Amino acid sequence: MEALLESKKSEEALALVNKKQEEEIHCLQNLFQTGMTPVQFCKQLNGVNIMGVNLFLAERNFLYDGQKEENKPYE
């Protein structure tokens, strides 16, 4: 009987945590938009170092430079 009671309590606690996480995920999804640049995204966040984010992304080759494509000579 005690095991069933403990199981029910933990189930209720997990349901509460799950609901809270769903709300947080929904709020975070509202920050992302298709075609948004890293700078535009970071401007929505308080206290984020945009230059640091750009350096991080550039070091890992995650940034796309459309101007490089424009400046290429036609072959």
Secondary structure, 3 states (H helix, E strand, C coil): CHHHHHHHHHHHHHHHHHHHHHHHHHHHHCCCCCCCCHHHHHHCCCCCCHHHHHHHHHHCCCCCCHHHHHHCCCC
